[in-house]
């Protein structure tokens, strides 16, 4: 099936956007293929995606999320340090006023050991994550199920969010 990339087609796609999602790794993770996959998956679900890329320092992640006020933040880990990095950054994200109620999820290879998944998941959720998608549990189906729980419309239009960011600065 061929997509209509005319101005009219682009406008109708923009009108249907469910809002912006930020996709990122954390400071210790240099992998990018997971971010590209997640970006495509989330775009197919109707969201605009800002992909911050690999090795994102905590301060940059918090700053970008605070400034953009996304509909959701998706953190991916491939190197096995997702748990410790996630535990370190979630409080910083939740402490940023506009992000207190933003859905924040983490997934991938969250530990280097072989079997503490349930404990890790519980601790990450207790720390402030809305969902945890551990490797080996059909994370794509679980992620789709989580997306289905989110509102189908953005919390506020992108223009209003941009105006708010300018006024706050």
GROMACS elastic network, one bead per residue, 0.5 to 0.9 nm:
[ bonds ]
;  ai    aj funct       b0    kb
    3     9     6  0.82171   500
    4     7     6  0.87071   500
    4     8     6  0.83366   500
    4     9     6  0.54433   500
    4    10     6  0.77824   500
    5     8     6  0.78327   500
    5     9     6  0.54919   500
    5    10     6  0.59495   500
    6     9     6  0.50821   500
    6    10     6  0.61790   500
    6    11     6  0.85796   500
    7    10     6  0.50739   500
    7    11     6  0.61002   500
    7    12     6  0.86723   500
    8    11     6  0.51256   500
    8    12     6  0.63180   500
    8    13     6  0.87362   500
    9    12     6  0.52501   500
    9    13     6  0.63204   500
    9    14     6  0.87126   500
   10    13     6  0.51154   500
   10    14     6  0.61891   500
   10    15     6  0.86249   500
   11    14     6  0.50497   500
   11    15     6  0.61035   500
   11    16     6  0.86985   500
   12    15     6  0.50296   500
   12    16     6  0.63602   500
   12    17     6  0.89108   500
   13    16     6  0.52625   500
   13    17     6  0.65180   500
   13    46     6  0.83989   500
   14    17     6  0.53062   500
   14    18     6  0.89752   500
   14    48     6  0.84648   500
   15    18     6  0.86308   500
   16    19     6  0.87899   500
   16    46     6  0.70136   500
   16    47     6  0.85250   500
   16   153     6  0.85738   500
   17    20     6  0.79517   500
   17    43     6  0.89307   500
   17    46     6  0.53363   500
   17    47     6  0.52295   500
   17    48     6  0.64706   500
   17   152     6  0.89939   500
   17   153     6  0.78270   500
   17   154     6  0.77786   500
   18    45     6  0.85205   500
   18    46     6  0.57371   500
   18    48     6  0.74592   500
   18    71     6  0.80662   500
   18   151     6  0.82122   500
   18   152     6  0.59425   500
   18   153     6  0.50792   500
   18   154     6  0.50637   500
   18   155     6  0.87635   500
   19    46     6  0.80372   500
   19    47     6  0.53667   500
   19    48     6  0.59548   500
   19    49     6  0.84737   500
   19    70     6  0.70850   500
   19    71     6  0.58865   500
   19    72     6  0.86747   500
   19   152     6  0.89863   500
   19   153     6  0.72334   500
   19   155     6  0.77844   500
   19   156     6  0.83212   500
   19   157     6  0.77546   500
   19   158     6  0.72965   500
   20    47     6  0.57469   500
   20    49     6  0.55541   500
   20    50     6  0.70501   500
   20    68     6  0.82234   500
   20    69     6  0.82804   500
   20    70     6  0.50538   500
   20    71     6  0.55685   500
   20    72     6  0.71860   500
   20    73     6  0.89783   500
   20   154     6  0.80621   500
   20   158     6  0.82930   500
   21    39     6  0.88474   500
   21    42     6  0.79016   500
   21    47     6  0.65449   500
   21    48     6  0.62019   500
   21    50     6  0.62582   500
   21    51     6  0.84487   500
   21    70     6  0.53765   500
   21    71     6  0.56257   500
   21    73     6  0.57311   500
   21    74     6  0.72634   500
   22    39     6  0.88765   500
   22    48     6  0.86462   500
   22    49     6  0.58121   500
   22    51     6  0.59610   500
   22    52     6  0.71364   500
   22    64     6  0.86654   500
   22    65     6  0.72454   500
   22    68     6  0.86781   500
   22    70     6  0.65065   500
   22    71     6  0.82302   500
   22    72     6  0.65054   500
   22    74     6  0.60939   500
   22    75     6  0.83327   500
   23    35     6  0.66231   500
   23    38     6  0.73439   500
   23    39     6  0.68901   500
   23    49     6  0.69028   500
   23    50     6  0.62061   500
   23    52     6  0.62175   500
   23    53     6  0.76550   500
   23    72     6  0.86995   500
   23    73     6  0.61324   500
   23    75     6  0.60157   500
   23    76     6  0.75905   500
   24    35     6  0.66899   500
   24    50     6  0.85625   500
   24    51     6  0.60421   500
   24    52     6  0.51583   500
   24    53     6  0.56224   500
   24    54     6  0.66422   500
   24    55     6  0.84692   500
   24    56     6  0.71181   500
   24    61     6  0.79534   500
   24    73     6  0.79510   500
   24    74     6  0.63807   500
   24    75     6  0.50679   500
   24    76     6  0.62270   500
   24    77     6  0.87869   500
   25    28     6  0.80261   500
   25    29     6  0.59344   500
   25    30     6  0.76013   500
   25    31     6  0.77219   500
   25    32     6  0.83112   500
   25    34     6  0.89710   500
   25    35     6  0.76181   500
   25    52     6  0.77396   500
   25    53     6  0.65987   500
   25    54     6  0.52620   500
   25    55     6  0.62244   500
   25    56     6  0.62119   500
   25    74     6  0.84515   500
   25    75     6  0.54229   500
   25    76     6  0.50671   500
   25    77     6  0.59854   500
   25    78     6  0.85650   500
   25    82     6  0.85586   500
   26    29     6  0.56313   500
   26    30     6  0.83013   500
   26    53     6  0.89568   500
   26    54     6  0.68357   500
   26    55     6  0.53925   500
   26    57     6  0.64314   500
   26    58     6  0.70118   500
   26    61     6  0.80882   500
   26    75     6  0.72863   500
   26    76     6  0.77196   500
   26    77     6  0.74464   500
   26    81     6  0.89465   500
   26    82     6  0.77220   500
   26    85     6  0.66080   500
   26    86     6  0.78081   500
   26    89     6  0.85890   500
   27    30     6  0.78846   500
   27    54     6  0.73843   500
   27    58     6  0.66842   500
   27    85     6  0.76805   500
   28    54     6  0.83826   500
   28    55     6  0.56477   500
   28    56     6  0.79436   500
   28    57     6  0.84114   500
   28    79     6  0.78848   500
   28    81     6  0.73074   500
   28    82     6  0.87217   500
   28    85     6  0.76490   500
   29    32     6  0.87436   500
   29    54     6  0.60549   500
   29    55     6  0.51971   500
   29    56     6  0.80569   500
   29    76     6  0.87134   500
   29    77     6  0.65289   500
   29    78     6  0.68844   500
   29    79     6  0.59357   500
   29    80     6  0.86185   500
   29    81     6  0.77303   500
   29    82     6  0.83936   500
   30    53     6  0.83279   500
   30    55     6  0.51754   500
   30    56     6  0.87285   500
   30    78     6  0.84915   500
   30    79     6  0.80618   500
   31    34     6  0.68213   500
   31    35     6  0.77560   500
   31    53     6  0.83587   500
   31    54     6  0.58927   500
   31    55     6  0.80755   500
   31    77     6  0.79654   500
   31    78     6  0.66066   500
   31    79     6  0.77318   500
   32    35     6  0.51818   500
   32    36     6  0.64404   500
   32    37     6  0.87732   500
   32    53     6  0.65550   500
   32    54     6  0.59868   500
   33    36     6  0.51837   500
   33    37     6  0.62492   500
   33    38     6  0.86465   500
   34    37     6  0.51090   500
   34    38     6  0.61171   500
   34    39     6  0.85058   500
   34    76     6  0.71144   500
   34    77     6  0.81242   500
   34    78     6  0.75949   500
   34   108     6  0.87247   500
   35    38     6  0.50572   500
   35    39     6  0.59571   500
   35    40     6  0.85848   500
   35    51     6  0.70613   500
   35    52     6  0.87285   500
   35    53     6  0.69400   500
   35    54     6  0.81171   500
   35    75     6  0.89051   500
   35    76     6  0.71472   500
   36    39     6  0.50650   500
   36    40     6  0.62763   500
   36    41     6  0.85880   500
   36    51     6  0.80502   500
   36    53     6  0.88707   500
   37    40     6  0.53191   500
   37    41     6  0.61480   500
   37    42     6  0.86324   500
   38    42     6  0.59656   500
   38    43     6  0.83614   500
   38    74     6  0.85228   500
   38    76     6  0.85499   500
   39    42     6  0.52900   500
   39    43     6  0.60283   500
   39    44     6  0.85551   500
   39    48     6  0.86613   500
   39    49     6  0.61190   500
   39    50     6  0.80446   500
   39    51     6  0.69463   500
   40    43     6  0.51077   500
   40    44     6  0.61330   500
   40    45     6  0.87215   500
   40    49     6  0.85741   500
   41    44     6  0.52250   500
   41    45     6  0.65785   500
   41   140     6  0.89362   500
   42    45     6  0.50179   500
   42    46     6  0.67769   500
   42    47     6  0.59717   500
   42    48     6  0.77481   500
   42    49     6  0.71930   500
   43    46     6  0.52070   500
   43    48     6  0.59041   500
   43    49     6  0.65487   500
   44    47     6  0.73580   500
   45   144     6  0.85677   500
   45   147     6  0.83583   500
   47    71     6  0.88697   500
   52    55     6  0.89358   500
   52    56     6  0.70291   500
   52    61     6  0.78834   500
   52    64     6  0.85882   500
   53    56     6  0.68221   500
   56    59     6  0.83269   500
   56    60     6  0.65261   500
   56    61     6  0.62949   500
   57    60     6  0.53930   500
   57    61     6  0.63112   500
   57    62     6  0.87711   500
   58    61     6  0.51134   500
   58    62     6  0.61558   500
   58    63     6  0.84895   500
   58    88     6  0.85791   500
   58    89     6  0.62875   500
   58    92     6  0.81516   500
   58    93     6  0.89908   500
   59    62     6  0.52739   500
   59    63     6  0.60277   500
   59    64     6  0.85504   500
   59    92     6  0.86399   500
   60    63     6  0.50415   500
   60    64     6  0.59626   500
   60    65     6  0.84045   500
   61    64     6  0.53191   500
   61    65     6  0.60839   500
   61    66     6  0.84561   500
   61    89     6  0.87799   500
   61    93     6  0.82842   500
   62    65     6  0.52092   500
   62    66     6  0.59353   500
   62    67     6  0.84699   500
   62    89     6  0.82729   500
   62    92     6  0.68601   500
   62    93     6  0.56667   500
   62    96     6  0.74267   500
   63    66     6  0.51512   500
   63    67     6  0.60405   500
   63    68     6  0.85011   500
   63    93     6  0.89826   500
   63    96     6  0.87222   500
   64    67     6  0.51896   500
   64    68     6  0.59900   500
   64    69     6  0.81984   500
   65    68     6  0.52346   500
   65    69     6  0.55494   500
   65    70     6  0.65279   500
   65    73     6  0.77230   500
   65    93     6  0.78779   500
   65    96     6  0.87408   500
   65    98     6  0.87205   500
   65    99     6  0.74868   500
   66    69     6  0.53031   500
   66    70     6  0.81810   500
   66    93     6  0.80491   500
   66    96     6  0.63877   500
   66    97     6  0.77675   500
   66    98     6  0.62537   500
   66    99     6  0.65469   500
   66   165     6  0.89147   500
   67    70     6  0.86919   500
   67    98     6  0.87336   500
   67   162     6  0.86497   500
   67   165     6  0.61762   500
   67   169     6  0.89552   500
   68   161     6  0.75311   500
   68   162     6  0.76572   500
   68   165     6  0.75585   500
   69    72     6  0.84818   500
   69    98     6  0.63091   500
   69    99     6  0.67324   500
   69   102     6  0.80880   500
   69   161     6  0.73084   500
   69   165     6  0.86255   500
   70    73     6  0.68547   500
   70    99     6  0.82479   500
   70   102     6  0.73789   500
   70   103     6  0.89566   500
   70   154     6  0.89477   500
   70   155     6  0.89512   500
   71   102     6  0.63333   500
   71   103     6  0.70018   500
   71   150     6  0.89670   500
   71   154     6  0.66294   500
   71   155     6  0.69588   500
   72   102     6  0.58312   500
   72   104     6  0.57674   500
   72   105     6  0.78701   500
   73   102     6  0.74943   500
   73   103     6  0.64287   500
   73   105     6  0.63233   500
   73   106     6  0.84473   500
   74   103     6  0.85790   500
   74   104     6  0.60625   500
   74   105     6  0.50949   500
   74   106     6  0.59056   500
   74   107     6  0.79863   500
   75    82     6  0.83918   500
   75    86     6  0.80868   500
   75   104     6  0.77503   500
   75   105     6  0.61643   500
   75   107     6  0.64669   500
   75   108     6  0.86586   500
   76    82     6  0.73566   500
   76   105     6  0.85731   500
   76   106     6  0.57868   500
   76   107     6  0.51436   500
   76   108     6  0.56839   500
   76   109     6  0.81558   500
   76   110     6  0.87506   500
   77    80     6  0.64746   500
   77    81     6  0.68887   500
   77    82     6  0.50720   500
   77    83     6  0.86676   500
   77   106     6  0.77379   500
   77   107     6  0.62516   500
   77   109     6  0.55214   500
   77   110     6  0.63101   500
   78    81     6  0.78077   500
   78    82     6  0.76312   500
   78   107     6  0.87233   500
   78   108     6  0.57842   500
   78   109     6  0.50571   500
   78   110     6  0.75313   500
   79    82     6  0.74038   500
   79   108     6  0.86797   500
   79   109     6  0.64623   500
   79   110     6  0.77926   500
   79   111     6  0.81440   500
   79   112     6  0.79871   500
   80    83     6  0.76366   500
   80    84     6  0.89903   500
   80   108     6  0.79531   500
   80   113     6  0.83912   500
   81    84     6  0.56494   500
   81    85     6  0.60519   500
   81    86     6  0.82153   500
   81   109     6  0.73922   500
   81   110     6  0.55914   500
   81   111     6  0.55429   500
   81   112     6  0.70254   500
   82    85     6  0.51748   500
   82    86     6  0.54980   500
   82    87     6  0.81979   500
   82   106     6  0.76941   500
   82   107     6  0.75119   500
   82   108     6  0.74847   500
   82   109     6  0.65528   500
   82   111     6  0.64669   500
   83    86     6  0.51088   500
   83    87     6  0.60051   500
   83    88     6  0.85481   500
   83   106     6  0.87274   500
   83   109     6  0.85036   500
   83   111     6  0.60790   500
   83   120     6  0.67915   500
   83   121     6  0.85910   500
   83   123     6  0.89240   500
   83   124     6  0.72409   500
   84    87     6  0.51864   500
   84    88     6  0.62622   500
   84    89     6  0.88839   500
   84   110     6  0.80176   500
   84   111     6  0.81108   500
   85    88     6  0.50972   500
   85    89     6  0.63476   500
   85    90     6  0.86554   500
   85   110     6  0.89791   500
   86    89     6  0.53024   500
   86    90     6  0.58833   500
   86   106     6  0.74064   500
   86   110     6  0.86799   500
   86   124     6  0.73736   500
   86   129     6  0.87023   500
   87    90     6  0.57443   500
   87    91     6  0.75190   500
   87   123     6  0.83083   500
   87   124     6  0.64484   500
   87   127     6  0.68129   500
   87   128     6  0.87937   500
   88    91     6  0.69390   500
   88    92     6  0.77928   500
   89    92     6  0.52730   500
   89    93     6  0.63621   500
   89    94     6  0.87798   500
   90    93     6  0.51145   500
   90    94     6  0.61302   500
   90    95     6  0.85157   500
   90   104     6  0.84010   500
   90   124     6  0.85358   500
   90   127     6  0.68761   500
   90   128     6  0.62725   500
   90   129     6  0.70489   500
   91    94     6  0.50778   500
   91    95     6  0.59676   500
   91    96     6  0.87262   500
   91   127     6  0.72185   500
   91   128     6  0.71977   500
   92    95     6  0.51540   500
   92    96     6  0.65623   500
   93    96     6  0.54353   500
   93    97     6  0.85549   500
   93    99     6  0.62924   500
   93   100     6  0.73701   500
   93   104     6  0.88154   500
   94    97     6  0.72147   500
   94    98     6  0.84387   500
   94    99     6  0.56353   500
   94   101     6  0.76589   500
   94   102     6  0.82804   500
   94   128     6  0.72664   500
   95    98     6  0.86347   500
   95    99     6  0.73670   500
   95   100     6  0.64509   500
   96    99     6  0.55297   500
   96   100     6  0.65522   500
   97   100     6  0.56754   500
   97   101     6  0.87607   500
   98   101     6  0.74637   500
   98   102     6  0.76278   500
   99   103     6  0.82431   500
   99   104     6  0.88296   500
  100   103     6  0.86857   500
  101   104     6  0.86997   500
  102   130     6  0.88564   500
  103   129     6  0.75150   500
  103   130     6  0.58359   500
  103   131     6  0.82749   500
  103   150     6  0.85313   500
  104   128     6  0.79374   500
  104   129     6  0.53976   500
  104   130     6  0.55663   500
  104   131     6  0.71480   500
  105   129     6  0.55511   500
  105   130     6  0.56353   500
  105   132     6  0.58524   500
  105   133     6  0.77793   500
  106   110     6  0.84937   500
  106   124     6  0.85750   500
  106   129     6  0.71664   500
  106   130     6  0.84838   500
  106   131     6  0.66659   500
  106   132     6  0.51314   500
  106   133     6  0.62786   500
  106   134     6  0.83033   500
  107   110     6  0.67674   500
  107   131     6  0.83414   500
  107   132     6  0.55367   500
  107   134     6  0.54068   500
  107   135     6  0.72346   500
  107   139     6  0.78831   500
  108   132     6  0.86859   500
  108   133     6  0.63563   500
  108   134     6  0.53819   500
  108   135     6  0.50962   500
  108   136     6  0.87936   500
  108   139     6  0.81677   500
  109   112     6  0.75817   500
  109   133     6  0.88909   500
  109   134     6  0.63859   500
  109   135     6  0.55844   500
  110   117     6  0.80783   500
  110   120     6  0.79611   500
  110   133     6  0.88857   500
  110   134     6  0.66470   500
  110   135     6  0.77944   500
  111   114     6  0.77192   500
  111   115     6  0.87388   500
  111   116     6  0.79472   500
  111   117     6  0.79202   500
  111   120     6  0.82677   500
  113   116     6  0.70612   500
  113   117     6  0.89909   500
  114   117     6  0.80964   500
  115   118     6  0.81693   500
  116   119     6  0.54891   500
  116   120     6  0.61022   500
  116   121     6  0.86256   500
  117   120     6  0.50971   500
  117   121     6  0.60284   500
  117   122     6  0.85983   500
  117   134     6  0.69588   500
  117   135     6  0.89609   500
  118   121     6  0.51276   500
  118   122     6  0.62043   500
  118   123     6  0.86579   500
  119   122     6  0.52044   500
  119   123     6  0.62167   500
  119   124     6  0.86274   500
  120   123     6  0.51771   500
  120   124     6  0.60611   500
  120   125     6  0.85236   500
  120   132     6  0.89406   500
  121   124     6  0.52160   500
  121   125     6  0.61232   500
  121   126     6  0.85233   500
  121   131     6  0.83140   500
  121   132     6  0.59414   500
  121   133     6  0.81774   500
  121   134     6  0.77226   500
  122   125     6  0.52344   500
  122   126     6  0.60884   500
  122   127     6  0.85848   500
  122   132     6  0.87224   500
  123   126     6  0.50210   500
  123   127     6  0.60791   500
  123   128     6  0.88138   500
  124   127     6  0.50469   500
  124   128     6  0.65524   500
  124   129     6  0.58301   500
  124   130     6  0.86651   500
  124   131     6  0.83972   500
  124   132     6  0.72827   500
  125   128     6  0.53110   500
  125   130     6  0.61208   500
  125   131     6  0.66169   500
  125   132     6  0.71463   500
  126   129     6  0.71907   500
  126   130     6  0.89844   500
  129   132     6  0.70419   500
  131   143     6  0.85487   500
  131   146     6  0.76257   500
  132   139     6  0.89939   500
  133   136     6  0.88590   500
  133   137     6  0.74561   500
  133   138     6  0.84102   500
  133   139     6  0.54253   500
  133   140     6  0.85192   500
  133   142     6  0.71782   500
  133   143     6  0.72954   500
  134   137     6  0.63385   500
  134   138     6  0.85656   500
  134   139     6  0.67943   500
  135   138     6  0.74516   500
  135   139     6  0.66618   500
  136   139     6  0.72021   500
  137   140     6  0.87010   500
  137   141     6  0.88244   500
  137   142     6  0.80304   500
  138   141     6  0.57512   500
  138   142     6  0.65021   500
  138   143     6  0.87564   500
  139   143     6  0.58568   500
  139   144     6  0.85037   500
  140   143     6  0.50200   500
  140   144     6  0.61646   500
  140   145     6  0.85735   500
  141   144     6  0.51308   500
  141   145     6  0.61979   500
  141   146     6  0.86558   500
  142   145     6  0.50331   500
  142   146     6  0.62202   500
  142   147     6  0.86994   500
  143   147     6  0.61865   500
  143   148     6  0.86519   500
  144   147     6  0.50426   500
  144   148     6  0.62813   500
  144   149     6  0.89976   500
  145   148     6  0.51594   500
  145   149     6  0.69116   500
  146   149     6  0.53751   500
  146   150     6  0.71526   500
  147   150     6  0.53792   500
  147   151     6  0.85194   500
  148   151     6  0.78970   500
  148   152     6  0.83042   500
  149   152     6  0.88369   500
  150   153     6  0.86963   500
  151   154     6  0.71717   500
  151   155     6  0.80037   500
  153   156     6  0.81380   500
  153   157     6  0.89511   500
  154   157     6  0.63858   500
  154   158     6  0.82177   500
  156   159     6  0.84033   500
  156   160     6  0.66113   500
  156   161     6  0.66512   500
  157   160     6  0.53568   500
  157   161     6  0.63339   500
  157   162     6  0.87570   500
  158   162     6  0.60862   500
  158   163     6  0.85748   500
  159   162     6  0.50831   500
  159   163     6  0.61761   500
  159   164     6  0.85595   500
  160   163     6  0.50700   500
  160   164     6  0.60949   500
  160   165     6  0.86314   500
  161   164     6  0.50171   500
  161   165     6  0.62133   500
  161   166     6  0.87484   500
  162   165     6  0.50800   500
  162   166     6  0.63393   500
  162   167     6  0.87312   500
  163   166     6  0.51695   500
  163   167     6  0.62479   500
  163   168     6  0.86173   500
  164   167     6  0.51452   500
  164   168     6  0.60823   500
  164   169     6  0.86375   500
  165   168     6  0.51077   500
  165   169     6  0.61777   500
  166   169     6  0.52822   500
